[in-house]
Amino acid sequence: MSRGVFVTGTGTGVGKTVVATALARALRARGIDVGVMKPAETGVTAAGPEDARALREAAGTDDALELICPQTFALPAAPSVAAAHEGRRVDLAAIDAAFETLAARHPFLVVEGAGGLLVPLRHDTTMADLAARLSLPLLVVARGALGTIHDTLATLEAARTRGLALAGVVISHVDGPLSEADALNLRALTDTVIDDLVGVIPPLEPGEHPAADALRTDAILARAGRGPIPAGDRTRLAG
């Protein structure tokens, strides 16, 4: 298993890039040479891949954007759909080559997926398949709002059934402060699952970065090389 994590989400717009960049900054602050990657980014304008740029800035690397993000598409849709819209197909060999180059340069990699775990990268390949292909454990970003119980447990179940390792779960308050219903819902999730919470991202102002202690970096590092989760295990978001 490679040394690193694959950042996925319980859906689109849950704060994966916020978490991935926060982790890259935290590792860098510890003196760890961290590489970053966004294998495929959609909704890319003439300015280039926005998420990949943010990742590179957070990690402080001089790796080329084409290496960090080897597959870019203009349509803001799932990679398979965005590629087909351009008469293309996501090039897995290009992703493999970029990943191998980055892994040779950096002892730890933060790889950010697109959308949720079952989003199609190609018609025959999901983000879950890509995480397995890269041999990276998942860092799951869960939205702290209504619907999070189903979305989080479904993501963890999908990971378990595919034998994917779990580096932890991060709750992201990307939608702002919680309503009473959302807070009770999140508490129910916390009561349902077991000890995998490795961070909480509070509501942030535009351009604001999470505090240094928003992520339990030691826990993420400790779990980053862990093997697959036994199918009978239950997981919990403590805290």
PyMOL commands that set and color helices and strands:
alter all, ss='L'
color gray80, all
select helices_A, chain A and resi 16-29+50-59+65-68+79-85+92-105+127-134+148-161+180-192+212-214+217-223
alter helices_A, ss='H'
color red, helices_A
select strands_A, chain A and resi 4-9+34-37+40-41+71-72+108-116+120-122+125-126+138-143+166-172+197-201
alter strands_A, ss='S'
color yellow, strands_A
deselect
rebuild
show_as cartoon
